[in-house]
Amino acid sequence: MKGMKTVNKKIKSFTILCLLVVLVASVLSSCGSDTGSKNEEKGKVTIKFWTIALQPTFNEYFNTLISEYQKSHPGVTIEWSDYPYDAISNKLLTGIASGNVPDVVNLNTEFANQMASKGALADLTPYLSDEEKSSYFEGIFNSTVLDGKPYALPWYTGTEVLYMNTRLVKQAGLDPENPPKTRDELNEWARQVKAKTGANGYALTFAARLFPVEGISILNEDKTAAAFNTPETLSMIQRMQQLIQEGVLVGEDANFDKQIQYYSSEQTAFEIAGPTFINFIKTAAPDVYENTVAVPLPTGKADVRLSNTMNLVVPAKSAAPEQAAEFAKFLTNAANQTAFAKAANTLPSTKESIKDPFFTQNDNKLESQAKVASAESLDKAVDYMVGVPNAGDVNSAIALQLQEIFLNGKDPQQGLDAAEQAVNQVLKQ
C-alpha cells in the first residue's frame, strides 16, 4: 500500500535535514521568546503536532486518538498538521523563523540528535519518571540521550532481518530450519552456496554502517575526531575484500533496487533488509517469494542490530513544553504504540507492546516471519549514527573511500587514512 511505503520511506532516510541543522540553530538563537503554542485564554493551551506523510492513510487513527486525549485533558487543544516528506525541512526552518514552532514533532534519531546538540530541543528530564524511561527498549531510548539528558521519546521503528532463498540453501546442503546466528556463520553459508550453486551470497551498500556492527566506533567519545582508523578496521576491510573475491559478497556498491534485482534473479541467496523488501520481491519474482523465509539477522562482533527509529521531540522554543511532553508520552505509551504498529506495519519501541500476540504469532507466511523476526531483534536494536555531527557528510566521506577500496583497488590503509582526514575536516566545519 502507498501509505505503508511512505511510512517506511520516512524511517529509512532523513539525512538531508542534517545539512540544515546549523541554519536551524542560528535561526533559533535569533528568535524571540514569543513562539510556539499560544495561550488564547487563561488555562487553555494549543499544542501544535507535526507529522510527516501520515495523512490521509492514518487520519482515522490520529483523529480518534486526539479526540480521546482532548476529552481527558480539558483545556488542551491538539492541532495536527502533516507535511510531505520532501517538504518537511523547509517547513520546519521557515516555521522556526516565523515563530510557528511545533510543540511535538516526529524526527528520526539522526536529526533529533543534531537538533539536540545545537540546543534546539527541550531536555525531557523534568517530564519523565524512571518508570517511563524504562518502558522503552534501552538501546533505542538511549540513542537520543546526550550528556545524560533525554531529548526524544522513541516512537515507531524498524529493524532488518535476513531473507533466505530456501531452494538455493537446500541445494547447497544447508538447513534453513537452523539458520546462521552470526555474520561469520552467514559468510560460511554463503561460501557453501557459492561452491554448490554458483550464486553469490549477498549484496551490500558500502557505508559507515558496516563499522558499528563489528564494534568499531565511527568517532571518538566526545564526537570531535574520527576513531575508525585502527588495525581492527583494516583487518575487517581486508576480510571483506577476500569475501568479494570468493563471491560471498557481490563486488558492487549495491543500492536497495540493485539488491532486489540480484535476489529476485537468484544471483544471490540472501538479502539483508526490512519488511518493505517483501512487497518488492513478491511483485518482481513470485516464485522466489514462495521459496523465501525470514529469520533474525545474524549479528557481528558488537552483537547489535541496527534500527531506524522515528521519535517525538519537543522544540526548545515551545511555549508549553510540559503539556507537549505529556502529549508525546501519550502517543508513545505501550497501548498506543501497539495500536499504531498494527495499523502502520511498523515496530513499536516499547517493551510491553512486543508481548502482544500480534508480534509473536507466526502463521509461516513470509510477512509474518519477517514481523516476528524483527520484533525479536528489538532488544539488541541501536541507531548507528547516534550523536554524530554532520552525519550525512561523515557517512559520505567514509562511503567514498570504501568504494575506492572495494571497487577500484585502492590500498585499504591509504583509504582509511583518506577517510579519517576527510571526516576530521567535516567535523571542523
N, C-alpha and C positions, 0 to 999 in steps of 0.2 A: 504494500500500500504506500501511496505517496507520503502520507503523514509519518509512517514508520521510518521510511528512508530519510526524511528530513530530520527527525529526531536523532538518528544515528549519525547523520552527516554533521550535526552540531557537535556531537560528542567527539568526533574524530579530529577536528581542527579548528583552532581559534587563534592561530599563530599571528595572523595579520594584525590583530588588535594589539599584540605586544609591541609592535613597532610604533604604536601611538602613545605608549604609556608616559613617556617624558612630556609630551604635549598635554596629556591629561593632568599631570602633576602641576605643570606651570599654570594651566587654566584654573585648577583648584586653588592654588595659592593666591590667585588674583581675585577670586570671587569673594563677595561679602558674605556675611553670616545669614542673610535673609534668603535662604534657599531651601529646597526640599519641600516637605509637607507643609501645608498652611492650616493653622487652626482657625477655621472660619468662624466658629463660635466657641466660647469657653467650654472646655470639657469635651469638645469634639475634635477629631483628627482624621485626616485623609491620608491613607498610605498608598503611594504610587508603586505598583508592582509591575515590573517589566520582564517579559519573557521573549524568547526568540523562536519564531516559526512554529508556534503551537496552535495557532488559530488557522482554520476553523476545526481542525481534527479533534481537538480536545476541549472545545467550548463547553459542552455539557458537563464534563468532569469539573472544570475550574469554576464555572458559574455556580454549580451546586456547592462546591467546597467554599467559595467566597460567601455565598448566602448563609451557609451554616456558621461560618466564622463571625459574620456581622451580627447574627442573631445572638451569639454567645458573648459578644463584645460590644455592648451598646455604646454608641458614640464614635465607633470606628467605622470608617468607610474605606473599602478597598477599591481602588481604580486600577483595573488590569489593562495594560497595553501590551501589544505583541508586535514585534517588528521582524522583517525579513532578515535572514542570516547575513546576507551580504551588505545590509544597510546598518547593522547594529552599531558598528564602530563610530560612524559619523553621527548617528543619533545620540549616542552616549556622550560624545565630545561636545556637540552643539547643545545638548541638554545641560551639561555641566556649565558651559559658558553662559547660558541664558538663565541659569538658576533653576531649571526644570529637572532637578536631580531625582532619580528614582529612589525610593526608600528601601525597596527589596528588588534585587536584580539577579538573574542567574548568569554566572560566568564559569568558564572552565577553570581548572586548577591553575594552569599556567598563567592565565591573565589575572586571576584573583590574586595570586602571589605577587605579580608585577605591581598591581594596584596597591596592595597592602604595603609593599616595600617602599612605595612613594608617599605613604601617609594618606592615601585616598579612600581607605576603608576603615570602618569603625572596629575597634577591638571589642569582641563579643564577650570577653571575660565577665563583665558585670551582669550579664543576662543569662549565663549558663551555669547550671549546677553540675557537680561532678557526675551525678547520675545521668544527666542529659548528654554530657560529653561522652561517657562510656557506652551510650546506646548505639553509637556508630562504630563501624569497623575501624579499629585503631589505625591501621596503615592509611586508610582513606582520610579519616578525620585529621590525622597529623600532617597530611600533605599541605594543609593550609594554616598550619601553626608556625608562626615566625617569632623567634625570640621568646618562646613560651606563651605567646598570645594567639588565640584562635581568631581568624578573620573571616571564616566562612563556615557554613553548615553544609555538609555533603548532601546532595540530592540524588539524582539518578546517575547510574554508572554503567560500565560495560567492561568485560574482560575477554581476552582472546582464548580460543580453545584450539585443539588440534583436530583437524579433519583428516581422515584416512580413507584411501581407496582400498576397500577390502579385497577386491579382485586382485590387485597388484600385490598387496600384502600377503595374501594367501599363496599366490603364485610364487612368492619368494620364500615360502616355507615358514612364515611368521603367523602368530596367533593374535588376531585383533581383539580377542577377549582378554588378553593380558598385554595392554599397550605399554609403551615406554613411559617411564616416570621422570627421567632426567634428560637433559639435552644430549649428554654423551650417549645414552641408550638410544635416543631418537636417531642420532648420527650413525650408530651401528646398524639400526634397522634400515636406514637409507642406503648404506653401503651394500647390504644384502639385497635390497630391492634393485639397486643398480646392477649388481652382479647377475641376478637371476632373471630380470625382466628388461633391462636396458633403460628403464625410466630413471630420471633424476629423483633425488629425494624431495627437495622443496626449494622455493624461491623466496628471496628476502629483498627488502629495501635497505640499502646501506645507509645507516643513520646512527645518531648518538644513542638511540635506544638500545643498541647492541651492548653498550657498556654496563649499565646498571644491572642487567640480567645476570651478568657474570661478576657482580660485586665490585665493579670499577666505578669510582666516583668521577663525575664529569668535572666538577670544580672542587676547590678546597673548602674547608668548613665554613669560612666566612664569605664565600662566593666572590672572592676577589681575583682568583687566578685559576688557570687550568690545572687539573690534578690527574689527568688520564695518561700522561706520557710516562709510563712505568714499564719495567720489564714484564709485568703480568699482562699488560695490554699488548705489548709487542708479541708475546707468546700466543695470545688469543688470536691476533690478526694472522700470524703465521699458520696457526691451525686452520683458520678459515680459508686461507689460500690453498692449503692442502685439500680441504673439503671440496673446494671448487674444482681442483684438478681431478679429484676422484669422481666427480659427478654427484656427490652428496648434495651440494648446493649448486643452483643454476648460476653460471657465471655472467650474471646481468643484474643491474640495479633495477629490480622489477617492481613497478608500482602495482597497486591493487588490481587494476584492469588486466595487466600482464599476468599477474599471478592466477587470475581466473582463467585466462586463456591456457596457461600451462596445465592447470589442474583439469580443466574440462576436456582437454585433448589427451589426457593421460600421459603427458610428458613428465609430470611429477606425481608422486604417490601421496604426498602430504601437503597440507595447507595450514598455516597459522593465521587465524582471522577471527573476527567477531561474528555474531549471528547474521549480519546482513549478507555474508557470503552465501548463505543457503539460498536466498532468493535468486541470486545471480546464477549459481550452478544449476539450480532446478530448471531455469529457463534455457541456459546455454547447452546443457548436456543432461537430459533427464535420465539417461541410462547410467551415467556416472553418479548422479544424485542418488539413485537407487542403491548403488554399491558403496555409498559413503556413510561412515559413522563419525560421531564426535565424542572426544574424550577430553579430560582436563589436560591443559597444556603442560608438557614436561618442563621442569624448571632447570635453570642454570645454577651456578655456584652460589648465587645470592639467595636462592630458594624463594623468589618472589615472582609474582605475575603482574604485568603492567596493566593498569586500569586507565580508563578515560572518563573522568568524572565531571559532571556539571554540579555546581554549588549555588547556594543562595548567599548573597553578601548584602551588607548594609553600608552604603556610601557614608563617608565621614561627615559629609555636609547635610545629611538627613536631619530635619528639624524634629523628628520623632523617633530616635534610634531605639528606645525601649519598646515602643509599640511595633516598630518594624521588626525587631528581633523576635518578638512574641509571635508575629505572623509567620516569620521564617521557620520558627520552631514548629509551629502548627503544620506547615506544609511538609516538613521533613520528619514528622514523627512516624513511628513504625506503621500505624494503621494507614495513614495517607500515602506513605511511600509504597506500601504493599499494593494499594489500590491503583496508584499511578503506574507502577511497574507492570501490572497486569494489563492496563489499558494501552500502554505505550510499547510493550515488549522490550523493556529495558530491565536493569537490575537495580534493586534498592541498595542503599548504603547503611541500612540499619540492621543490626544483628537479629532482632526479633522477627523482622519481615521474612528472613530466609527460612524460618521454621514453618511458614505457610506451605501446605501441600503443593501449591502451585509450583514451587521451586524445587520440590523434591520428588514429585511423581514423574515417572518416565514410562511412556507408552511405546518406547523403542522407535518412534519416528525421529528423523534427524533433528527436527526443530526442538523436540522435547529433550533429546540427548544434549544438544548444544546449550539449552537453557539450564539444565541440571549441572552440566559440566562447568558452566560459567558461574553459577551460584556457589558451587563447591570451591571455587577459586578465590572468593572474596576475602577469606581470612588471610590470604597472602598478597592481597592487591595493594599496589602503590602506584603513584604517578611519578614518572621518571624525570621530569624536568622541574621538580619541586624547587621553588625559590631561585631559579636560575635567571639572572638579569639578561635582558635582550635575548631571550631563549631562542627565538627564531633564527637570529644571526649566528648564535653559538652552534645550533644544530646544523645550519648550512655550512659553516666552516669545517666542521668535523666530517659531514657527509661528502663534501668536495674531495677531501683527502682520502677518504675510504674508497671513493670511486677511482681516484688516481691509482691507489694501491691495487685494488681488486680487478680493475678493468684495463688499466694502462700499464701495469707492471712497475709502478714506482716502488722504490725501496721502502719497506714498511717503516723503518726508523726515520728516514727522511720525511715520510708522510706524517708521522706522529709529531715530529719537530715542527713541521709547517702548520699542522692543525693547532698545536699548542700556541705558536706565535700568533696565529690568526685569532684564536679565541681570546687570548690576553689583550689583543688590540681592540677587539669588540668590547671587552669589559672596561676599557679605559674611556670609551666614548660617553 
